[in-house]
Amino acid sequence: MHDFIAIGDTATDVFIKLEDDRIKVEGTPDTPDYRISLPFAAKVPYKEATTLAGVGNAPNAAVAAAKLGLHSALVAHVGADDAGKETVETLKNQGIDTQFIVAEEGKHTNYSYILWHKDDRTILRRNEEFKYVLPPLGTPKWVYISSIGSESTNTYEELADFLENNPTVKLAFQPGSKEIPLGQKLARIYKRADIYFSNVEEAEMILGINTLGIQELIKRFHELGPKIVVITDGPKGAYAYDGVNMYQQMPYPDPKPPYERTGAGDAFSSTTVVALALGNDLPTALSWGAVNSMSVVQEIGAQKGLLNREKIEEYLNKAPADFKAKKIN
């Protein structure tokens, strides 16, 4: 029996580190017009390029779970191509059970080109439309679903049916960019979720509102059905509500400036779930998530910086006194 099965798209990411002196930056990170520009119809040099296979919200979560000691598997589709083969081998080497990964003939493995400037990035993405069919999952302890695309809404219905027939299986839901606009079309999943993750803007889009404060927003989202709602709010950290208590978890202090921010949210969400699966309470689980999120941004990509349990405990033991999640209601 698996401890943790993640469901969602996987991709190969190519990180292209841009030369600072050829990039024009407009706006600031907290404004809608924040952007970079490059000379058009020109040869633009770059510093380096790094290719990482087997990444994405769900595979990142599966790898985090495996590094923390859980028997972890991934449900995903890849193309019947070299990138698909590399994806499977890469995930196997990370300790992931790959029996549920399907290579579809005539399809291409998802590919992303990431324009990396300073500590942040813009992602150029092409997603293949795979024909997902939920495989027999057995009775895992946790299912973690994220970002399988709006073309695969049948998979959510299949998953909802599976969960109704297996009430002991716990569900974590971290909707991706294609799931967010579906809103209430995924009502069965929200209602069944044991824990839900998103940022403030995503939660507002799902609810169709944008005028609530964070505490009212998280309570309103809880009414959709998730037992625990976790909403992140940038430098203010994350807020969690279990229907009785609300907590705020601040970010773990960076030991040095972030190197590259891909995967910070995935690390926080998946590590929080794994900590709960290992028997920790919610405040402790949130602290685990914040530590792994901090570590990931010190490396390139979403998986290299993921920690094992010993390293997370080491960081927690030397954390500032005001770091751990605080009850705020």
Secondary structure, 3 states (H helix, E strand, C coil): CCCEEEECCCEEEEEEEECHHHCEEECCCCCCCCEEECCCCCCCCEEEEEEEEEECHHHHHHHHHHHCCCCEEEEEEEECCHHHHHHHHHHHHCCCECCCEEEECCCCCEEEEEEEECCEEEEEEECCCCCCCCCCCCCCCEEEECCCCHHHHHHHHHHHHHHHHCCCCEEEECCCCCCHHHHHHHHHHHHHCCEEEEEHHHHHHHHCCCCCCHHHHHHHHHCCCCCEEEEECHHHCEEEECCCCEEEECCCCCCCCCCCCCCHHHHHHHHHHHHHHCCCCHHHHHHHHHHHHHHHCCCCCCCCCCCCHHHHHHHHHCCCCCCCCEECC
